[in-house]
Amino acid sequence: MTRPTTRETAHEITVRAPAERLYGLIADVGGWPAIFPPSVHADHLDRGDTEERIRLWAAVDGEVKQWTSRRTLDRAGLRIDFRQETPRPPMAAMGGAWIIESTGPGECTVRLLHDFRAVGDDPAMLDRIDRAVDANSRAELAALKQHAERGSDGDEHDTFLTFEDTVRLEGHVKDVYDFIDQAQHWADRLPHVTAIARHPGPPVAARAVAPQKWSVPCRQPRAPRRPSAVTAPSPTSATNCWPCASRPCAARASARPRRSTPRAS
């Protein structure tokens, strides 16, 4: 009986940042969506000092896929091994490792290893998985390098923020999902959005462009919580400040609205 074909790949990149910092970024899966372009969401199912189960949503080969992986964390060895519990077709198995090696003061090499098999040992599917792994690995390593080097001076906490908000709605879950999913209609449905610009790469994200006539900076302290889209003020109102929205803003009220072509930033 012929053994299924297992393909192995290796990608690496040199980063001008301490190896310990890179290990911390890779270990913290909750922060992955802010670092890695393919990642959409990540959370922990089980968590220990050296073993954990994580659930990931990411863009793979142009589609958003979700899977659960087990990880083994070796902080002393600067290595994190991972293995998907139940791979989704066309993958029959998927695993690998992150390995960080210090190459000098404030510099290291990050290696990303993968091993995988295709359902039915199909050569065409194996090639398809190989292309997807290659594209995602290159994108992830480049993004990791950019993020680590940008924050290597220790000021990343000045620019990286997280927040969440909750609103209760009377209606069907599917209608709410469709409203959020159909970003192409946001300009018609949300008063503070005038255009949507899609990023190049995996089709999993869109950026809302605020009206250009609101270009006068808010000079009041930012509100502690950003309002949700359903409670956002109308952009035609000069009494409330977006995104502050919680109090009148003299800078906006005195500004003369001007029209210009919205642009993505």
C-alpha positions in Angstrom: 0.0 0.0 0.0 1.4 3.4 -1.1 1.8 5.9 1.7 0.1 9.3 1.2 2.3 12.0 -0.1 3.4 14.6 2.5 4.8 17.8 1.2 7.0 20.0 3.3 7.7 23.7 2.8 9.9 26.3 4.6 9.8 30.1 4.4 12.0 32.5 6.4 12.7 36.1 6.8 15.2 38.3 8.7 13.7 40.8 11.1 15.5 43.7 12.8 13.9 43.1 16.3 14.8 40.9 19.3 13.9 37.2 19.0 11.9 37.3 22.2 9.7 40.0 20.8 8.9 37.9 17.7 8.1 34.9 19.8 5.6 37.0 21.8 3.9 38.3 18.7 3.5 34.8 17.3 2.4 33.3 20.6 -0.4 35.9 21.1 -2.9 34.6 18.5 -5.5 37.2 19.7 -3.4 39.9 18.1 -3.0 38.1 14.7 -5.8 39.9 12.8 -3.9 43.2 13.4 -0.6 41.7 12.1 -1.3 39.1 9.5 -3.3 40.0 6.4 -4.9 36.5 5.9 -6.1 36.3 9.5 -9.7 37.4 10.2 -10.2 36.3 13.8 -8.6 34.1 16.4 -9.5 32.9 19.9 -8.5 30.3 22.5 -10.5 27.2 23.3 -8.1 25.8 25.9 -5.0 27.5 27.2 -2.0 26.2 29.3 1.5 27.2 29.9 2.9 25.0 27.1 -0.1 23.5 25.3 -3.2 25.2 23.9 -6.1 24.8 21.4 -6.9 27.8 19.2 -9.6 28.5 16.6 -8.7 30.5 13.6 -10.5 32.2 10.7 -8.3 33.2 7.7 -8.4 33.8 4.0 -7.0 30.8 2.2 -6.9 30.6 -1.6 -9.4 33.4 -1.9 -11.9 31.9 0.6 -12.4 32.4 4.4 -11.8 29.1 6.2 -12.1 28.2 9.9 -10.1 25.5 11.7 -9.0 24.4 15.2 -5.3 23.8 15.9 -3.3 22.5 18.9 -0.1 24.3 19.6 3.0 23.5 21.7 4.8 26.5 23.0 8.5 26.4 23.9 9.5 29.9 25.0 13.0 28.9 26.0 13.6 27.3 22.6 11.8 30.1 20.8 9.7 27.6 18.9 5.9 27.0 18.5 4.6 23.8 16.9 1.1 23.6 15.5 -1.2 20.9 14.1 -4.8 21.2 12.8 -7.2 18.9 14.6 -9.6 18.2 11.8 -8.4 19.7 8.5 -11.0 20.8 6.0 -10.9 19.4 2.4 -9.0 19.5 0.2 -6.4 19.1 3.1 -6.1 15.8 4.7 -3.4 16.9 7.2 -1.7 20.2 8.1 0.9 21.2 10.6 4.2 22.9 11.1 6.2 25.2 13.3 7.4 28.7 13.9 11.1 28.8 14.8 12.9 32.0 15.8 16.7 32.2 15.9 18.6 35.2 17.2 21.3 36.3 14.7 22.7 39.3 16.6 21.8 42.1 18.9 18.3 43.3 18.0 18.0 40.9 15.0 16.6 37.4 14.3 15.5 35.0 11.6 11.9 33.7 11.6 11.3 30.3 9.9 7.8 29.1 9.1 7.5 25.4 8.4 4.5 23.5 7.0 3.8 19.8 6.2 0.5 18.8 4.6 -1.3 16.1 2.7 -4.2 16.3 0.2 -7.5 14.4 0.4 -7.2 11.3 -1.8 -3.5 12.0 -2.4 -4.6 14.1 -5.4 -1.5 15.7 -7.0 -3.6 18.7 -8.4 -5.0 19.4 -5.0 -1.6 19.1 -3.4 -0.3 21.7 -5.8 -3.2 23.9 -5.0 -2.6 23.7 -1.3 1.1 24.3 -1.9 0.4 27.6 -3.8 -2.0 28.7 -1.0 0.5 27.9 1.7 3.3 29.7 -0.2 1.2 32.9 -0.7 0.0 33.0 2.9 3.4 32.3 4.3 5.1 35.0 2.3 2.3 37.5 3.3 2.4 36.5 7.0 6.2 36.8 7.3 6.3 40.2 5.5 3.6 41.5 7.7 5.2 40.1 10.9 8.5 41.8 9.9 6.8 45.2 9.2 4.9 45.1 12.5 7.9 44.0 14.6 10.3 46.5 13.2 7.8 49.3 13.4 7.4 48.7 17.1 11.0 47.8 17.9 11.5 51.0 19.8 8.8 50.1 22.2 6.1 52.5 21.2 3.7 50.1 19.6 1.2 50.5 22.5 0.8 54.2 21.4 -0.7 53.2 18.1 -2.3 49.8 18.6 -5.7 49.8 20.4 -8.4 47.3 20.8 -12.1 47.8 21.7 -15.4 46.1 21.5 -19.0 47.2 21.7 -22.4 45.4 22.0 -25.8 46.5 20.8 -29.1 44.5 21.1 -31.3 44.4 18.1 -34.8 43.2 17.5 -34.7 41.1 14.3 -33.3 38.0 12.7 -29.6 37.0 13.0 -29.3 36.5 9.2 -30.5 40.0 8.5 -27.8 41.4 10.8 -25.2 39.2 9.2 -26.2 40.3 5.7 -26.1 43.9 6.7 -22.5 43.6 7.9 -21.4 41.2 5.1 -22.8 43.4 2.2 -20.1 46.1 2.5 -20.9 47.3 -1.0 -24.1 48.8 0.3 -22.7 50.6 3.3 -22.5 53.9 1.6 -26.3 53.8 1.0 -27.1 52.4 4.5 -24.7 54.1 6.9 -24.8 57.9 7.1 -21.1 58.3 7.9 -19.9 56.2 5.0 -19.6 57.6 1.5 -17.5 55.0 -0.3 -15.9 51.5 0.2 -12.3 50.7 -0.9 -11.3 47.1 -1.1 -7.7 46.2 -0.2 -5.7 44.1 -2.7 -5.1 40.5 -1.7 -7.6 38.1 -0.1 -11.2 39.4 -0.4 -11.9 39.5 3.3 -11.7 43.1 4.3 -13.1 46.4 3.2 -12.4 50.0 4.4 -15.1 52.6 5.0 -14.2 56.1 3.9 -15.6 58.9 6.0 -16.9 62.0 4.3 -14.1 64.5 3.3 -16.1 67.5 4.5 -15.5 66.2 8.0 -11.8 66.9 7.6 -11.5 69.4 10.4 -9.7 67.7 13.4 -11.7 67.3 16.6 -10.1 69.4 19.3 -12.0 67.9 22.1 -10.8 64.8 24.1 -11.9 61.6 22.5 -14.9 59.8 24.0 -13.9 56.7 25.9 -16.1 54.5 23.7 -16.7 54.7 20.0 -20.4 54.5 19.0 -21.6 51.6 17.0 -22.7 52.1 13.5 -26.4 51.9 14.3 -26.1 54.9 16.7 -23.6 57.0 14.6 -24.7 60.6 14.0 -25.6 61.9 10.6 -22.6 63.4 8.8 -24.8 66.4 7.9 -25.1 67.4 11.5 -22.7 70.1 12.7 -23.4 69.6 16.4 -21.9 66.1 17.0 -18.4 65.0 16.2 -17.6 61.8 14.5 -16.1 59.6 15.8 -16.5 61.3 19.2 -20.3 61.8 18.8 -20.9 62.2 22.5 -20.7 66.0 22.7 -20.9 69.0 20.5 -17.6 69.9 18.8 -16.9 73.5 18.3 -14.3 72.8 15.6 -16.8 70.9 13.5 -19.7 73.2 14.2 -17.6 76.2 13.0 -16.2 74.4 10.0 -17.6 75.2 6.6 -18.5 71.9 4.8 -16.6 71.3 1.6 -17.2 68.6 -1.0 -14.4 66.6 -2.5 -13.8 63.2 -3.9 -13.5 60.6 -1.1 -10.2 58.7 -1.2 -9.0 55.6 0.7 -6.2 56.1 3.2 
